[in-house]
Amino acid sequence: MGIALSVNLNKIALIRNSREGNYPDLIEHARACVSHGANGITVHPRPDQRHVRPGDVLQLAELLKPLPEIEFNVEGNPFAAQRGDYPGLTSLAEAALPDQCTLVPDTDHQLTSDHGFDLTQTADKLLPVIEKLKSLKIRVSLFMDPIPEQIELAKQLGADRIELYTGPYAAAWNSSDPKTLENLYQQHRQAALLASELGLGVNAGHDLNLDNLPRFSTIPGLKEVSIGHALIVDAITLGLAEAVKAYKAILEATTRIQKTR
């Protein structure tokens, strides 16, 4: 398979939570994404339950269980404590048994994830979490900046993959500074090459969109992109089916080109 598209449904849950009730229905939107070509579904439940809730995670797990070709990716802060009916990421993962858990160093005050782990500071706390998830046969991915020393530490901790944080690349794409953009692309490219050499799979995500994804998707060894915000915005004008197909078309085009080299 080429580069997988995992659709992040946080924004659908955010819209739902702005009213009482269950409209829009998160599960129906997940079903629609899959039917139109998504290779996976991603959610990022947070302790403040601003969008995806623990119950959503369990319902999505049930939806996707009969579909082994569709991966379920649950993201979150492994250090966030239980709060109300949010049980903590590890306990939620144990109940849902997703294919992949992407561990992210975010906090309540962050509007969105905006940096990768500093493993020189968090390795000792992360190790038992990684070991627990792997004992449950869940693939572990760490949200990382494209810093070689950090990626080497991710391998030492036993991670299966890294997810490269692409926010700065996306911001540079929208700037008028092509030199910075090229430098960031090359940083991610070198990080991906190193990860592959170490035996780590490479995922990527954050602010990737129809404009900046074609170039970024040429990063060597890329296995999965997780896209939510931009895809849901595009769905407003294109429709959800066409938005999913547009992102898939980019990834499939990249895969075809790579196979001819």
C-alpha positions in Angstrom: 0.0 0.0 0.0 1.1 3.6 -0.6 0.8 6.5 1.8 -2.3 6.0 4.0 -4.8 8.8 4.6 -6.1 8.9 8.2 -8.9 11.4 8.6 -9.0 13.2 12.0 -12.6 13.7 13.1 -12.0 16.1 15.9 -13.6 19.0 14.1 -16.8 17.0 13.5 -17.0 16.4 17.3 -16.3 20.1 18.0 -19.2 21.1 15.9 -21.4 18.5 17.5 -20.5 19.7 21.0 -21.5 23.3 20.2 -25.1 22.1 20.5 -27.0 19.5 22.6 -27.6 16.2 21.0 -25.6 14.1 18.5 -25.6 16.3 15.3 -23.4 15.9 13.4 -23.1 12.2 14.1 -19.4 11.4 14.5 -19.8 7.7 13.7 -21.8 8.4 10.5 -19.0 10.7 9.4 -16.4 8.1 10.1 -18.4 5.6 8.1 -18.6 8.1 5.2 -14.9 8.8 5.2 -14.1 5.1 5.0 -16.6 4.5 2.3 -15.0 7.3 0.2 -11.5 5.9 0.5 -9.9 6.9 3.8 -7.4 4.3 5.0 -7.9 5.2 8.7 -9.7 7.3 11.3 -7.9 9.4 13.8 -9.2 11.0 17.0 -7.5 13.0 19.8 -9.5 12.8 23.0 -8.5 15.3 25.6 -9.3 15.4 29.3 -11.4 18.6 28.8 -13.5 16.7 26.2 -13.6 19.8 24.0 -14.3 17.6 21.0 -13.9 13.8 21.0 -15.2 12.1 24.1 -14.3 8.7 25.6 -17.6 7.2 24.4 -16.8 8.3 20.9 -13.5 6.4 21.0 -15.3 3.2 22.1 -18.0 3.5 19.4 -15.4 4.1 16.7 -13.5 1.0 17.9 -16.7 -1.0 17.4 -17.4 0.5 14.0 -13.9 -0.3 12.7 -13.4 -3.7 14.4 -14.9 -5.6 11.4 -12.8 -3.6 9.0 -9.2 -4.8 9.5 -8.0 -2.9 6.4 -9.0 0.4 8.1 -6.7 1.6 10.9 -7.9 3.3 14.0 -5.4 5.8 15.5 -6.0 7.3 18.9 -3.8 10.3 19.8 -3.3 11.9 23.2 -1.2 13.0 26.1 0.1 9.9 27.9 0.6 11.9 31.1 -2.8 13.5 31.4 -4.5 12.2 34.5 -8.0 10.7 34.8 -10.6 13.5 34.9 -14.4 13.0 35.3 -15.3 10.2 32.8 -12.0 10.7 30.9 -10.0 7.7 32.1 -6.6 8.6 30.9 -5.1 7.7 27.5 -3.6 4.3 28.5 -6.9 3.1 30.1 -8.9 4.4 27.1 -6.5 2.6 24.7 -6.8 -0.6 26.7 -10.6 -0.5 26.4 -10.7 0.5 22.7 -7.6 -1.4 21.4 -6.8 0.8 18.5 -4.3 -0.2 15.8 -2.1 2.7 16.8 -1.6 5.2 19.6 0.1 8.4 18.8 1.5 9.9 22.0 1.5 13.7 22.0 2.9 16.2 24.6 -0.1 18.6 24.7 -1.8 20.3 27.6 -5.2 21.8 28.2 -4.1 25.4 27.6 -2.8 24.5 24.1 -5.3 25.3 21.3 -3.8 22.5 19.4 -0.6 20.3 19.4 2.3 22.6 18.7 5.5 20.7 19.4 7.0 17.3 19.6 8.4 15.5 22.7 11.7 16.4 24.3 12.7 12.9 25.1 15.7 14.1 27.1 13.2 15.2 29.6 10.3 12.7 29.3 11.9 9.3 28.4 11.7 7.8 31.9 7.9 8.7 32.1 7.2 7.5 28.5 8.9 4.2 28.7 6.3 2.4 30.9 3.5 3.8 28.7 5.1 2.5 25.6 5.7 -0.9 27.1 2.1 -1.1 28.3 0.7 -0.2 24.9 2.9 -2.6 23.1 1.9 -5.3 25.5 -1.6 -4.7 24.2 -0.4 -5.2 20.6 -1.0 -1.5 19.9 1.5 0.2 17.6 3.2 3.2 19.3 4.0 6.5 17.4 5.6 9.5 19.1 4.8 13.0 18.0 8.2 14.5 17.1 10.0 17.5 15.7 12.5 16.7 13.0 15.5 16.6 15.3 17.9 13.7 14.7 18.9 13.3 18.3 15.3 13.1 19.4 14.5 10.5 16.8 17.3 8.3 17.9 15.9 8.5 21.4 12.5 7.5 20.1 14.0 4.3 18.7 15.8 3.6 22.0 12.5 3.9 23.9 10.9 1.2 21.7 8.6 3.4 19.6 7.4 1.8 16.4 6.9 5.0 14.5 7.2 8.7 14.8 4.7 11.3 13.6 6.6 14.4 12.3 5.0 17.6 13.4 4.5 19.6 10.2 3.1 22.8 11.6 6.2 24.9 10.9 6.4 23.5 7.3 2.8 24.4 6.7 3.3 27.9 8.1 6.3 28.5 5.9 4.3 27.3 2.9 2.0 30.3 3.5 4.8 32.8 3.9 6.9 34.6 1.3 10.1 32.9 2.4 11.0 30.1 0.1 14.4 29.5 1.7 12.8 28.8 5.1 10.3 26.5 3.4 13.0 24.6 1.6 15.1 24.3 4.8 12.1 22.9 6.7 11.3 20.4 3.9 14.9 19.2 4.0 14.9 18.9 7.8 11.8 16.7 7.6 13.3 14.7 4.7 16.5 14.0 6.6 14.5 13.2 9.7 12.5 10.7 7.7 15.6 9.1 6.2 17.1 8.7 9.7 13.9 7.2 11.1 13.8 4.7 8.2 17.4 3.8 8.8 16.7 3.1 12.4 13.7 1.0 11.6 11.0 3.5 12.6 8.0 4.0 10.5 7.2 7.7 9.5 3.9 9.4 9.9 3.2 13.1 9.5 0.5 15.6 10.4 -0.5 19.1 11.4 -1.9 21.7 9.0 -1.2 19.7 5.9 -3.7 20.7 3.2 -4.3 20.3 -0.6 -1.7 23.0 -1.4 1.2 21.8 0.7 0.6 18.1 0.8 1.9 17.3 -2.7 5.4 18.4 -1.9 5.4 17.0 1.6 4.2 13.6 0.5 7.5 13.1 -1.4 9.2 12.7 2.0 10.9 9.3 1.7 9.4 6.4 3.7 6.2 8.2 4.6 3.6 5.7 5.7 0.6 7.8 6.9 -0.6 11.4 7.0 -3.3 12.4 9.5 -5.4 15.3 8.3 -8.4 16.8 10.0 -8.7 20.6 10.1 -8.0 21.3 6.5 -9.9 18.3 5.2 -13.1 19.2 7.1 -12.8 22.8 5.9 -12.5 21.6 2.3 -15.5 19.4 2.9 -17.6 22.5 3.5 -17.1 23.6 -0.1 -16.3 20.3 -1.8 -18.4 17.9 0.2 -16.9 15.2 2.4 -16.7 12.6 -0.3 -14.9 14.8 -2.7 -12.5 16.2 0.0 -11.5 12.7 1.0 -11.0 11.7 -2.7 -8.9 14.9 -3.3 -6.4 14.1 -0.5 -6.3 10.4 -1.6 -5.6 11.5 -5.2 -2.5 13.4 -4.0 -1.1 10.5 -2.1 -1.8 8.0 -4.8 -0.1 10.3 -7.4 3.0 10.4 -5.2 3.0 6.7 -4.8 2.8 6.1 -8.6 5.7 8.5 -9.2 7.8 6.8 -6.5 7.2 3.4 -8.1 8.5 4.5 -11.4 11.8 5.7 -10.0 
